């Protein structure tokens, strides 16, 4: 039961920095772009009300085209074993 709860939290509630602070479920099911657009509207409204609170115009993070847990392009091959 604990594993199921942990997995559910990780996939549906926890927002990951590597995917633009979206949940994996949001990215997987295609709702991340809509959520990003809603965040942009909210940030624009906050900036319009209080521009002095921001160093520059805020924008929501981009959603990467690919995301990896272990990027194969960055993987180092282990050194060969010697006897």
N, C-alpha and C positions, 0 to 999 in steps of 0.2 A: 504494500500500500504506500509506503514512504517513497519508493522509487517513482510510482505513478504521480504522486503529488508533486514531487520535485521536478519531474519531466514536464508536467502540466504548467507549473510556475515558469520554468525556463522557456518554454515554447510560447506561452500565451500572456505572460505578465512582465517578465524581465526584459527591459529595453537594452539592447546591445550597442555599444559605441561603434563597433565595426560595421553595423548595418544602419547607420544614421539614427540611432536611438529608437529603433523600431523593434517589435518582437519578431522572432523567426516566423511565427504563424502569420503575422501581417504581411511580411515579405512573400512568404510562400503562397498565400491565398490572394495576393495582388491588391491589397488595400493600402499598402504603404504609400503609394503616390498620392492617394486621396488624403490620407492623414497628413502627409508632408504639406500638401496644399492648404489644409485647414490650419496647420501650424504657421504657415507663412502669413495667412490672414490675421491670425492672432498676434503675431510678432509685429506686423505692420501697424495694427491698431495700437498696440502698446507703445511703439515708437512715435506714432502720431500724437498720442496723449502726453508722453513724457520723453521727448528726444534727449533731454539733458541726462537721462539715466543710462544712455548708451554711448559708447565710444564711436560707434558707426552703426549704420542701418543693419539690424539683425536679420539673419536668414537661417532657415532650418538646414541641418546638415544634408548633404547629398546622399542619395542611396546608391551604394556601389553596384556596378553591373555584376560583379562576382564577389563572393565572400568565401573565405577558407578558414577551416580550423587549423589545418596543417597544409599550407600552400606548397604544392609539389615543386614549384619553381624556386622556392627558397630552401628546399630540403637539402641537407648535406648528406652525401653518401658516407656511410661509416668506413673508416680505414680498414683495409684488409687485415685479417687476423694472421699473425705469424706464430709459428710454433717455437 
